[in-house]
Amino acid sequence: MPSDRLIGEPAWLRATAIAATLAVITVMLILPLAVVFTEAAAKGRAFLLAALTDPDALAAIRLSLLVAAIVVPINTVFGLAAAWAVSHFRFTGRGLLVAVMELPFAVSPVVSGLIYVLMFGLQGWCGPWLAAHNIHIIFAIPGIVLSTLFVTLPFVARQVAPLMQALGVAEEEAALTLGASPWHMFRRVTLPKIRWALLTGMLLCNARAMGEFGAVSVVSGHIRGLTNTMPLHIEILYNEYNLAAAFGIAGLLAAMAIATIALRMALEWQHHSSLARGSAAIWNQPV
Amino acid sequence: MIHLRGLTKGFGASSVLNAIDLDIPPGQFVALLGPSGSGKTTLLRILSGLEIADTGSITLNGHAAAALPPGARNIGFVFQSYALFGHLSAFENIAFGLRVRPRRSRPSEPEIRRRVEDLLAMVHLDGLGPRLPAQLSGGQRQRIALARALAIEPRILLLDEPFGALDQHVRASLRTELRRLHDTLGLTTVFVTHDQDEALELADRIITLERGRIARDMAPVAGTPTRPRHVKPDQ
């Protein structure tokens, strides 16, 4: 095992680096989260419960869960297919595909939302046709799902593709020569090796799908009880100076995110070596 | 057993194999020799079905095989890098080819167990079935890879520089065992190597590839291993 410490690394550098990191994390991440939870709890449990069980709040929570339940499986399948394509085949436009896959991370979510308004909105390209056929996408749930799909597109592919590339195809080829069907090969050879990276990608995708604000805000129309997701509902409460209720829902959303990270850490703990290998590959390999 | 006619393969603009004609009779042990880039690994991969030739025909055991996927060719393949399934035990590695068979031709669990134990004994690794590949030495890994390839009871065994990463002592003993398995199981074997001594010691026939063509085709003669005599390809 190589030592964690570089030879000749001065102690003060180590201490400063750790202290600076801790300070930034405390001020920027932990304190605000603590504020969210204390504010949520400030008015007591009864008020918090009332804020969370308000019909509009419940509808927002349901919608956020519904969107995540649709988006995560679709992006998992897409991410696997995309990762497979770029790691197993050399084809014209492969580099471009890898770059385009990152686009949702580079483009502002508001722009992502506007794209769909331009395409499917009343004044958009397909707008008149959709209106004529009574299909509602913008200011309706399909628009929210579409824009969330777009924003969370890269998560699974980004986790899985570098790992697949690093693993190579030798074992898969061995499986084929032994008579495995492509499905058997994927199920018994590929999947066991990528499962922790895949799960990490799915968890991150899920967290973002429930938390996405910008893109969803543009296409949702903010119809209470119908097209408000949790982040949108929080904003409405906040704009109405209903701070306690806003913090209540925000606390729940933050708790869901923390639960996601905790789940990931628990998995990492349990399968340390396997996930560590995956992470190393992710950091060392260009996507 | 193996008949190749006009086999040609190029990657992009460069030609890797150039109109290869080759007949290998049943039971022969053939070494494919040649410098790197001469096309020997590509030829082996085309035989196995992992690469597709651009033109030419492949006949295996009397059946046209050029369009068959790797799994339908009944060929054992041993990789230089072992390519063992890292997440499966040695036992499960060997059992893999039996377990992925369609239900009707899949052996029963006790039958699989018996055959894997037999194969472990055949490569002298009795008792090491529960180990993961990472817990085995290089020589042991290649023995497992050999046993795994033989588990599907192939008529043809292809090996791609299988002993390249091993030290001299281990190589020597694996060579002896490979030749013994070839003889006792009645296999037809094609063995890719860049080591001339290895080819001379193991093979009934040595084919040298250069720039995608068969440059020499000969049989080594006992006693004069460095100056093999020429034989006709079909002999």
Boltz contact constraints between the chains, C-beta under 6 A:
constraints:
  - contact:
      token1: [A, 170]
      token2: [B, 79]
      max_distance: 6.0
  - contact:
      token1: [A, 170]
      token2: [B, 81]
      max_distance: 6.0
  - contact:
      token1: [A, 170]
      token2: [B, 83]
      max_distance: 6.0
  - contact:
      token1: [A, 171]
      token2: [B, 83]
      max_distance: 6.0
  - contact:
      token1: [A, 171]
      token2: [B, 85]
      max_distance: 6.0
  - contact:
      token1: [A, 173]
      token2: [B, 50]
      max_distance: 6.0
  - contact:
      token1: [A, 174]
      token2: [B, 83]
      max_distance: 6.0
  - contact:
      token1: [A, 176]
      token2: [B, 70]
      max_distance: 6.0
  - contact:
      token1: [A, 176]
      token2: [B, 71]
      max_distance: 6.0
  - contact:
      token1: [A, 177]
      token2: [B, 48]
      max_distance: 6.0
  - contact:
      token1: [A, 177]
      token2: [B, 70]
      max_distance: 6.0
  - contact:
      token1: [A, 177]
      token2: [B, 77]
      max_distance: 6.0
  - contact:
      token1: [A, 178]
      token2: [B, 96]
      max_distance: 6.0
  - contact:
      token1: [A, 178]
      token2: [B, 97]
      max_distance: 6.0
  - contact:
      token1: [A, 178]
      token2: [B, 152]
      max_distance: 6.0
  - contact:
      token1: [A, 179]
      token2: [B, 71]
      max_distance: 6.0
  - contact:
      token1: [A, 179]
      token2: [B, 97]
      max_distance: 6.0
  - contact:
      token1: [A, 179]
      token2: [B, 100]
      max_distance: 6.0
  - contact:
      token1: [A, 180]
      token2: [B, 100]
      max_distance: 6.0
  - contact:
      token1: [A, 184]
      token2: [B, 100]
      max_distance: 6.0
  - contact:
      token1: [A, 189]
      token2: [B, 85]
      max_distance: 6.0
  - contact:
      token1: [A, 192]
      token2: [B, 87]
      max_distance: 6.0
